[in-house]
Amino acid sequence: MTTYPKQALLLALAAATVAAGLTATAAPAVARPAATAVPRLDWKPCATPGGPAAQECAVLPVPLDYDDPDGRQIHVAVSRVLSDRPAARRGTLAVIPGGPGGSGVQRLAQKGAALRRELAGAYDLVAFDPRGVGASTTARCGLAPEDRYLTSLRSWPGPDGEITDNTARSRRTAEACARNGGPELRSFTTANQVRDLDRLREALGERRLSAWGTSYGAYVAAQYAQKFPRSTDRWVLDSTGDPDPQRVARGWLANMSRGADERFPDFAAWAAHPDRDRDGLRLAARPEEVEPLVVALAARLDREPRPSTTPGVPLTGNGLRQAVQNALYGDTAFPGLARLVTTAQDPAGTPALPPELAQPLRDEDAAVMIGVICNDAAWPHASADAYRSAVRKDRARYPLTAGMPVNVLPCSFWKTAPEDAPTRITDRGPSNILMVQSRRDPATPLFGALEMREALGGRARMVTVEQGGHGLYLGNGNACGDRAVTDFLTTGRRPTEDTHCAN
């Protein structure tokens, strides 16, 4: 993924704490009644520049509350690209975006042409914007712009690990979402995204779907396979987080401390290579000097933020730390990060902020990002002292993430309890899942993906790619990893046992 991928960016908003545990029940989601009528989809052309010319869009009505399937309906925007080789078509492949908050319609526009080439017409391709996203029904929390910057939504501690501002912001965000979000915001859950996907399957007239879910989308896909196993055909989980039902989203961000620590040496080796002298991006003579340089620069920016090319938005220490996290998702982002570091070190330089740091997110985007992770599971109401202690320990062990992954978020002050217990992923179901995973993934680290692999048991095979980055198939992957996924989707063949691809 060349620039920082939005779906991985949104996934990273899930937060965790090591200070307190959760006693939520680990039972599967309870099945809800189905609506009595399956809607008809009215497809219309919706191609975008750079996307497949044959892309079409429609609107799918879904129940606001699946306990009342014939009650109030909201809508999700759906999209498709039909197979261009009808004789080769074997089914429909759902493209499930990351997030929470990633757009399936955009994802299909970005990847549809590549999928068509790779899969040789074997599938119609479909996707949708989950409720809360894009052209689907949305909600607003009414957050002030200063609370919608990524460095605010991500709970980066203040200088020296202070969390007073984080705690106050988290509390007022939860209160604003309770006041303004309404039943729409409360319906933004992984469980409802799974139900909406099955509603789309019904509307398409398909008995079974195949799927490619990436990042948070891999977790959605795993939940779907658990709840609707008989509706799954060939199922790909790309870059997967730990499915522990007692932590769910809380665990994803906590794992990023170690994930970033394991991934950063790839950037350090790149930034210290003599080839960087040619473009002025060499940060140090040796790889082991790069991390101390970046950590010290961030601390200096904590004390003295630098004016940037975006008026009124300086480069702060946390802005630099967030830029580091963004860049670790793909090697193609390394030059931009090195350029930012180089410019920030130059007393005469004016740093250019990455686009995702230069302006606040839309209120609707912030609402769904927060809403899903806070609605999916009950969060512990740990004391400020417990969070402060967790931050202090984590930032000492992992300076690059500075305690952010275990800091307080609005979910600790959320006003409503989850309507569904988190789903426990098990080995019960058809053996039709292929996992593909980077060895050094900064967002969904390998050790978390191995927890998903263990939970799935004989249902899955796993291909580990010996490289860094997040989101592999047709993105950060290599020829071996891409071939394993393509072979599975087109022929049904998987490795007979877990295997790996060399870099």
N, C-alpha and C positions, 0 to 999 in steps of 0.2 A: 504494500500500500504506500503510495508515493508520498502524499501529504498525510498528515495525521488522520487516520480513519475515524469518521464520526462515530461509527458503531462501537469501536473500541474505546473512544473517548467517553461515550455515554456509559458503557459498561463500567468504566473506572469510577463512576460516581457511587457505586455500591460501596458501603463502608463497613468497617468492623471494629471491634474492641477486644482487647485481650483482658480487659479488666473485669468483665462480668459475663456470665453464661446465660443461656436461654433454655427454657424448659418446654418449648413448643412441641406439640405432638408430631411425630414423624410419620403420620399415616398418609396414604395416597389421597389425592384430591377426590372429593365425593362427586360422583356423576350427577349432572343436573338434567332436568327434563329437556327434551328437544322441542324447539318450536314446531308448530303443526304444519307449516308450509315452508317449502324450500324456495327461496327467491330466485327469480330469473335474472341473469346478468345481461345488461344492455351494453355491449362493448362498443367503444368508439376509439378512433385513432388518437394516440397521445405521444407520438415520437418526439424526442428531444434531441438537440444537437449532440452528436457523438454517440447516441444510443441507437438501438436497432430501429430501422425504419418501419418495421412491422409491429412495433409495440402498441398495444391497445389498453384502455383503462375502462373501468366500470365501478359502480358503487354497490357494495354488499350490505344490506340491512342486517343487523345483529341485535339481539336483545341487550338492553342496558343491563339487565339482571337475568341470568339464566335460570334463576328460581321462578321467574315470571316470564316464560318464553314468549307469551303472546301479549305482554305488556309493552311498555315504551320501547321503541326501536331507535338505535343510533346507527351510524354507518361507518364502514371502513372502506378506504379506497383500495381497489384491487387492480392488478395489471397482469398482462400475459404477453408472451411472444410465442406464437404457434410454431410447431415444427415446420421447417421448410422442406422436409423430406417425408411426406406422409407414409410412404411405404416402409420407412425405417422406424416410424414412431412406435414406442412400446408403452408410453404412459405420460404422466405429468410430474414434473419436478418442481417442488416448492423451494424457492430461494428465501431463506429466513435471515433477516438482517440482525446485526448486533444491537447493542444499546445497554439498557433500555432507552428507547427513543430513536433507534435507527429506522430509516425509511426503506421499506421493501420495494416500493415503486422506483426510487432512485437507485437502489442496489441492482435491480433488474436492468435499468438503463445503463448502468456502468458495466455490468458483467454479462449482459444478454448476448452480445455479439460473440464474445469469447466462449461462452457456454455453447452457443450454436455450433461454432467451429469444432470445439473439443468433443462434443457429444454426437456430432454427425446426424442430427435430426432425431435422435432417440426419444426426445421428450418435447412436449409443450412445456414452456417455462412460465411459472406463475409466482406472484408475490403480492404482499399487501402492506399498506401502512398500518401498523397496529393502532388501536384506539389511542388517541392522544397525539398522533404523529401526522404531519403533513396535511393531506386533504381529508383525513378521517376526522371524526368528532374529536374536538380538543377541549381542554379546560385551561383555566388561568388561576394562578395563585395571587396575582396582584403584587408581585415582588418589586421593590425599588430596583432601578438599574444597577446600583452598586452591589446589590446582593445577587445579581445574575451573571457577573463575570465568572469565568471558569475557575479562577483562583479564589473565588468566594464560595462557589458551589462545592468545589473540592475544598475540604476543610484543612487548608495549610495553616499550621500554627504561626503565631507571630514570632518576632525575633526571640531567640533563646527559648523557644518552645511554649510561649505564653498562649493560653487558649481562652482567655476571657472573652475576646471578641468573637471567636468561633461559637462559644456557648450562647452568647446573646443573639447572634445571627441565626443559629439553628432554632432557637426558641421562637423568634419572631417569624421565621419562615414557616414552621409548623403551624403557628397560629394563623398566618395569612392563608395557607392552603386550606385549613379547616373552615375559615370564614368565607372563602371565595371559590373553592374548587367544586363544591357540590357533588351530586351523585356520580357525575361523569368522572371526576378525578378519583373517587373511591373505587370506580370500576376498572381502573388501570392496574391490572395484575397480570402476572405470567399465566395464571390459570385461565383467565379470560382470553388471553392471546391464543392459548392452546385451543380453547373452545371455538374461537373465531376461525382458526385455521381449519378445524373440522367442519365448521359451517361452510367455509369456502369449498372444501372437498365435496360436500353434498351438492352445493350449487353448480359445481363443474360436472356433476354426474359421475364422479370417479369412485370406484369401490376402494381403491388404495392410492396413496400418494408415495412418491419418492421425495427426498428432501436433502438439501444442503444447508445446514445451519452453521453460522460462524460466530464465534465469541459468545455473547449473551444468546444469540440465536441458536447456538449449539445446546444451550441449556433448555431453551424453548423446545427444540427438537427432541431432546431426551425426555422432557415431561410428556410431550405428545406420544412418544413411543411407549411410555409407561401407561398412559391413560387409554390410548386407542391402539393397542398393539396390532389388532387385526386390520387396521386401516393403513399400515405401513408396508412399503415395498422395499426400496433400497435407501438406506438412511445414513447420511454422512454427518459426523460431528467434527467440525474444524475449529481447533483452538478452544479447548473446553475447560471450564472452571470446576472447582470442587463442588459436588452436589449435596454436601452435608445438609440435611434438612433442618438441623438445629441452628445453622448459621446462615445458609443461603447467601444473600447479597452481602451480609456482614463479613463473610469470609473472603469474598473476592478481592476487596481492596486490601485487607490485611495481608493477603498473599503477595501483593504487589511490592511490598518492601523487599522481600527476598528475590522476587522476580526481577526487579530493577537491578539489584545487586549482582545477579547472575548474568544479566544481559549487558550491563555497562562496559565490561571489558572488551566487547566487540567494537564499540565506539572508540574506546581508548586506543585499541590497536590501530584502528583506522586513522585516528587523529594524530597519532605519533609516527605514522609511516613517512619515510622520506619523500614519497610521491606528493605529499600535501604541500611541500615547499613550492611546487610549481604554481599553485593557485593561492598561496598565502594562507592556508587553512591548517597548517601544522601547529598544534597547541603545545606540544612538549617533545622532548627528545626521546623519552621512553614512555611506554604505555602506562606504567605504574604512577607516572607523574600527573596524568590527566585528571583523575578523580579528585585528588587534593586541590588542584587548580580550580576546578569547577565548584567544589564545596566552598573554598575560600572566597571565590568571586560572588557566590550567592550570599554569603555572610556580609560581604562588603556592600552589596546592593540592598540588604536589609537595612543597613545604617544610612546609606546614601543612594536612593533610587536614581536611575539615570533617565533624563528626558529621552523619549523615543520619537520616531517619525509620526506617531499617532498623537495629535495634540491632546493634552490632559490625561494621557495614560502612560505613565513612566514604566520603565523596566525595573521591577523590584526583584528581590531575592526569590520570592515565591514564583514570580513570573518566569525567572530563569529555571527554577526547579521544575515547573510545569512544562516548560519547553523541552527539558531533558526527557521527561516522561513521554512526551509526544513523539520525540525523535526515535525513541527506542523501539517503536513499533515496526520500523522498516529501515533497511540500510540506506535507501534513497533519501532519507531525511537527514543523514549525517552531515552533508555539506552545509545545510541551512543552520544546523545547531552550531557547527564550528564557526560559521560566519557570525552568528549572534554572539558567541563567546569572544571572538576576536574583536569585534566592534565594541563590546562592553568593556573590554580591557583597555581600549584606546581612549585616552583622555579627550581626544578631539573627535571621537566617533559618536554617531547618533544611531543607536540600535533600531532596527526595523522589527517590530513585534510580529510573530506569527499571526496569521489572520484570526485564529481561534482565541487569541489572547487580547486582541485589539479592541473588542467591543463586547457588550453584554449579550448573552443569549436572549432569544425571544422568551417572553413569559410563558408561552405555551410549551416551548421546548424544556424550559426549566421545570415546569409542572409535571410533565410525564417522566422526566428523568428522576425526579425526587419521588413522585407518586408511586411508581412501580416498586422501587426498593423498599419504601416504607409500608406499602400495602401488603407486600408478599409475606411478611413474617413480623411477629412481635419483636421489638428491639428492647434491650435492657435499658433501664433508667439508671445508669451508673452515675455516681456522684461526680462532681467536677474534679475532686481530688483523685478519683480513680482514673478518669480520662487523663488528667495531667500526669499521673504516674506512668500510664501506658505510653503516652507520647514521649516522655523523658527517656524511657527505656528503649523505645523503638528508634528514636532519632540517634541515640548513642550507638546502636548496633548497625543502623542503616542510614548513614548521613545523607545519602542522595535523596531519600524521601522524607527526611526531617520530621518524622512522626505523623505525617498526614494520614497514612493508611489506617491508623488506630484512633483517630481523633473523633470528636463528637460530630454528629450530623442531625438534621431535623427529625430523623426517625426516632430518636430517643425522646422526643417531645410530641410524637404523633398523637392525634386525638381520637383515632378510630382503630379498633382491633381488626386483624385480618379476618376476612370472610371464609378463607380456605386455609387449611393446614398445609404447610409445605409438603410437596410430594417427595416420597422416598423412592429413589431410583433403585431398581432391583434387577436380578438376572432372570426374572419371569417374563417370557415373551419370545418372539421369533429371533433367531440368530441372523440378523440382517443389518447390523450396524458396523460401519467402518469409522474409526477415529483417526484423525491425522493431526500431528502435534509437533511444534517446534521444540527442540531441546532447550532453548533459552528464550522463553516467551515472557515478556515483561508484564503482561496483563493477566494471562491465564497460565501460570507457570506449570511446568511439567509435573511437579509433585502434586499439584491439585488435579491435573488431568488424570493422573494415575489413580486418584480416588474414584473418579468417574469410571475409569476402566475396571477397577476392582468391583464396583457396584454392579456393572453390567454383566460381569462374568462371561459365560459362554455365549452371550448374545452378541459380543463385539470382537473385532480384531483392531489392533492399534498399529499405526505406522508412525514412527518417530523420526523426524527429519533433523539431521545433525547440523543445526544452524540456529541463528537468533531471529526474532521477529514474531509478529502476531498476525494471524490470518494467512493461511498457507495456500490453499488451492487457488490457482490462477492469480496469485498475488505475490506473497513472499516465499512461495514454495520453490522446489527445484523440480527438474524433469522427472526424477524418480517418484517424488511425492505426488506430483500432478498425475503421473501415469497410473499410480495405484488407485487414485480416486476415479479417474476416467474409466479404467478397466472395470472397476466395481459397478459404476453406474451404467455402463454400456453392456457388460457381459454378465454381471452378477458375481464375478470371481473376486475373492478376497485372499489375502495371504492365509495359509493354513495355520499360522501362528503369528503372534506379534513380531514385528520386524522393524528395521530402521533403514533410512536412506542416508547415504554418505553425502556430505556437502558438495 
